[in-house]
Amino acid sequence: MSEPLTDEQIRKRAIGVEDVDPKGLVKRHRVLSQTIFDMLFLKELIDQSQYESAHLFMDAISRSGAAVRSANLDTEVFTPHRDVGNMIGERRMAFSSAYRKMVGDIGEETSREILRYFSDVYSFPEGHDEHVRIAAWISPALDSLASHYGVDSVRDPRRLIRVQVGAGPKKNEGKGP
């Protein structure tokens, strides 16, 4: 999976320090540029297959040109004019087949709303209750994408370990918007 950031941007990722307790005695470090899908996965609100499908879809959106990647000024690529048309068609198909699958599974209106989360993956609301609500709402779309990309059989190792030690799977709670 590729990420819609250049190597330079990846090297400049910022780490933030947050207070865990009210007095600020206990600190937590977190990556400030994590995506909403990273955050939902780390909080175990989405599973491994949903997480992987979200990143595959983000990559397809980036390759299609629907979301502009930042410029990598270190690379010089010269494309012959005859190949430009084929490249445009391939880019569009990278995104559209997954999107059509999602529309077929969850509906056009909901799919358009889900794209809001893919258009700006680094901005998301604060608060655990809001995160639970978002995860519950986008889970059907992520399940559809997981089926499209063939990663729906990927099992989350955290859940498997919980079952093996007898703790049982963690339940997602929340309602969609």
N, C-alpha and C positions, 0 to 999 in steps of 0.2 A: 504494500500500500504506500502511496506517496502522499505527501501532505502539501497543501497549497501555500507553502512558505519556501523561500529560497534558503540555501545553506547559511547565508549571512544572517537571515532573520532567525533561523533556528539557533544559531550560536548566541544571539542576543536575547533569548528568552529570559524573562524576568522571574525571579523568585520573590514572593511576597511573604511577609511575616505577619501572622494574625494572632491576636490574643484568644486563647481558648477559654480562660476564666475571666470573670469581671475585673479582677485586680491586675490582670496582665502578667501574672507570675508564670503561667504556662503558655508557651508559644508554639505555634504550628507554622511550618513552612509549606507553601503550596506554589505551584507554577501558575503565574498570573495569566498566561496565554493558553490555558487548557480550554478545549472546546466544551460545549454543553454535553456532548456525548461522552467525553472523558469523565466529566464530573458525574454524570448519571451512572456510568459504569463503576467508578470508584465507590460511589454510594450504594452500589448493588441494586439500583433501581431498574437497570436494563441488564440483560445477560450478554454473554460473550458473542453469541451469533448476532444479536441486535447491534452490538457495538461494532463488530467487524463489518456488517452490512452498511452501517452509517458511514464509516470511513471509506468503504468502496464507492458508495454513492457520492460522497464529497469529492473523491478523486475523479469520478465520471463527470461531475458538474464542472470541475476545474478543467479537465481535458476538453470538454465540449465548448468551453469559452463562455458558458453562462455565468461563471464567477471568474473574474480576472485574477490570475496569479500575479504576484508582484514580479517586477522585471528582474531578470538575472542578467546583469550587464557584463558578466565574465564570459558568456557564451556567444559565439558567433555562428549562426545557422543561416545558410543560404539555401532556400528551397527553390527548385526549378518551377517556373510558372505553370507548367503542365500538371504538376502534382498538387497545386493549391486546391482545386475543386474537389479532388478525392479526399484530401485532408479535411476539408470542411464537412463533407458528408460523413466521414468516419467520426469526427468529433461530435456531430449532432447525434449520431446513433449511439454513442457511448452513454449518453444521458437519457435519450428518449425511450429506449426499450425498458429500462428500469422504471422510469416514470410511468409508462403505459401499464406496466404490471401493477404498480402501486395504485393507479387510478382504477384499474379493473377490480382490485381487491377491496379498496376502502372508499372509492368514490372520488369524483373530480374535485368537488368543493373542499373536502377534507385534505386531499393531496396538495391542493394549492396552499392551504393554511400550513401544512407541514413544511412546505418549502421555505417558509419564513425562518425556521430553525436552521435550515441549510444555507440560507443567504448570509447570515451573520452568526457563525458558530461560536464566536468568542464573546458575544454579549448574551447574557441570560439573567433572569430575575434571581434575586437572593431569597433565601428561606427554604427550609427543608420541605414544608408543606407544598410550596409552589413547585419544587423539584419533583415531588411525588406525583402531583397532578399532571405535570408535563410528561413524565415518564409513562404514566397510565394512558395518556392521550396519544402519544406517538408510538407506543408499542405495536399496535396493529400495522402501522406503516413500516416500522423496522422489521417486523415479522415477514411482511410482503417482500421487502427488499432482500432479506436473508434467503427467502425462497428463490427469488430471482437470481441471486449471485451463487446459490448452492452452498451457502454456509449455515443453513438452518439446522444441520445435524451437528454443528459444533456445540459441545457442552461446556458450560462454565465450570472450571475446575473448583472454584470456591463452593459451589453448590454440591458438587460430587463429594467433596471432603466433608461437608456438613452432614450429608446423608450417611456417609461411612462411619462417622463418629457418633451418629445417633442424634444429632441436633435437629435434623429435619431441615427442609428448604426454607429460606427466608421468603416471606410473602410480600408482594408489592401491594400497596394500598393507594387509593386516590381515585379521583374522577376526572374525566376530560373536561375541557372548557365548555 
